[in-house]
């Protein structure tokens, strides 16, 4: 179900600004910051406010429609959850980010549950290290 349909079904207003934030999030090729989303929204709607972007992203994250990630550079970035569940390998030398598919962490979840009797909820994980070029 699309973000706007979920918002509507939960009783949230579908404002033009929210639609623009959702569209920017869904059209991003990579993870996108609130500031980058704000610039895209402001290009279409000059009276947009960055606080609206932050509130919308917070709401989408709370509802599980968006995920946020911080890859160690102090900038929180977002992606639409519909665009797949994945994790990240972040190179601490060059800053490159490699997507890590969800299924590759399944054995880790199983080991944690078996060895620690702990059911891990790994939603969005960044693992830091060195990429093959920087090793």
C-alpha positions as CSV (number, residue, x, y, z in Angstrom):
1,X,0.0,0.0,0.0
2,X,1.3,3.4,-0.9
3,X,2.4,5.9,1.8
4,X,-0.4,8.3,1.0
5,X,-3.0,5.5,1.3
6,X,-1.6,4.4,4.6
7,X,-1.6,8.0,5.9
8,X,-5.2,8.4,4.7
9,X,-6.3,5.1,6.2
10,X,-4.9,6.2,9.6
11,X,-6.7,9.5,9.5
12,X,-3.8,11.8,8.6
13,X,-4.4,14.7,6.3
14,X,-3.0,14.4,2.8
15,X,-1.6,17.9,2.2
16,X,0.3,19.0,-0.9
17,X,3.5,19.3,1.1
18,X,3.2,15.8,2.5
19,X,2.6,14.5,-1.0
20,X,5.7,16.3,-2.2
21,X,7.8,14.9,0.6
22,X,6.6,11.4,-0.1
23,X,7.2,11.8,-3.8
24,X,10.7,13.1,-3.2
25,X,11.4,10.1,-0.9
26,X,10.1,7.6,-3.4
27,X,11.9,9.1,-6.4
28,X,15.3,9.3,-4.7
29,X,17.8,6.9,-6.3
30,X,19.7,6.6,-3.1
31,X,19.2,7.6,0.5
32,X,18.2,11.2,0.8
33,X,18.6,13.8,3.6
34,X,15.8,16.0,4.9
35,X,17.6,19.0,3.5
36,X,17.8,17.4,0.1
37,X,14.0,16.6,0.2
38,X,13.4,20.2,1.3
39,X,15.2,21.6,-1.7
40,X,13.1,19.3,-4.0
41,X,9.9,20.4,-2.3
42,X,10.8,24.1,-2.3
43,X,11.6,24.0,-6.0
44,X,7.9,23.1,-6.6
45,X,6.4,25.0,-3.6
46,X,8.5,28.0,-2.6
47,X,6.6,28.6,0.6
48,X,7.5,25.1,2.0
49,X,9.0,25.0,5.5
50,X,11.8,22.6,6.5
51,X,9.9,21.8,9.7
52,X,7.1,20.3,7.6
53,X,9.7,18.0,5.9
54,X,11.1,16.9,9.3
55,X,7.6,16.3,10.8
56,X,6.5,14.3,7.7
57,X,9.7,12.2,7.7
58,X,9.2,11.6,11.5
59,X,5.6,10.5,10.9
60,X,6.6,8.2,8.0
61,X,9.3,6.7,10.1
62,X,7.0,6.1,13.1
63,X,4.5,4.4,10.8
64,X,7.2,2.2,9.3
65,X,6.9,3.7,5.8
66,X,10.4,5.2,5.8
67,X,13.6,4.2,7.4
68,X,16.4,6.4,8.5
69,X,20.1,5.7,8.5
70,X,23.2,7.5,9.7
71,X,26.3,6.3,8.1
72,X,28.7,8.1,10.4
73,X,28.9,11.5,8.8
74,X,26.3,13.1,11.1
75,X,23.7,13.4,8.4
76,X,20.5,11.4,8.8
77,X,19.2,10.0,5.5
78,X,16.0,8.3,4.6
79,X,14.6,5.8,2.2
80,X,11.1,4.5,1.5
81,X,10.6,1.1,3.1
82,X,8.7,0.0,0.0
83,X,12.0,0.3,-1.9
84,X,13.3,-2.9,-0.1
85,X,14.7,-3.8,3.2
86,X,18.4,-3.7,3.2
87,X,21.4,-2.8,5.3
88,X,24.7,-1.0,4.6
89,X,28.4,-1.6,4.6
90,X,30.1,1.8,5.1
91,X,33.7,2.3,4.3
92,X,35.3,4.4,7.0
93,X,38.2,5.5,4.6
94,X,36.4,6.6,1.4
95,X,32.8,6.8,2.6
96,X,31.4,4.5,0.0
97,X,28.2,2.7,0.9
98,X,27.3,-0.8,-0.3
99,X,23.8,-2.1,0.1
100,X,23.6,-5.4,2.0
101,X,20.5,-7.5,1.3
102,X,18.2,-8.4,4.2
103,X,18.7,-12.2,3.6
104,X,22.4,-11.9,4.3
105,X,21.7,-11.0,7.9
106,X,19.2,-13.9,8.5
107,X,22.0,-16.2,9.8
108,X,23.1,-13.5,12.3
109,X,19.6,-13.1,13.6
110,X,19.4,-16.9,14.0
111,X,22.7,-17.0,15.9
112,X,21.7,-14.2,18.2
113,X,18.4,-15.9,19.0
114,X,20.0,-19.3,19.5
115,X,23.0,-18.2,21.6
116,X,21.4,-15.4,23.6
117,X,17.7,-16.3,23.5
118,X,17.2,-12.8,22.2
119,X,14.9,-12.1,19.2
120,X,16.7,-9.3,17.3
121,X,14.7,-6.8,15.3
122,X,17.3,-5.7,12.8
123,X,15.5,-3.1,10.7
124,X,18.2,-1.0,9.3
125,X,21.8,-1.6,10.1
126,X,25.1,0.0,9.1
127,X,28.3,-1.9,9.5
128,X,31.5,0.1,9.3
129,X,34.8,-1.1,8.0
130,X,37.0,-0.9,4.9
131,X,35.9,-1.6,1.3
132,X,37.9,-3.7,-1.1
133,X,39.6,-0.6,-2.6
134,X,40.7,0.8,0.7
135,X,41.9,-2.4,2.4
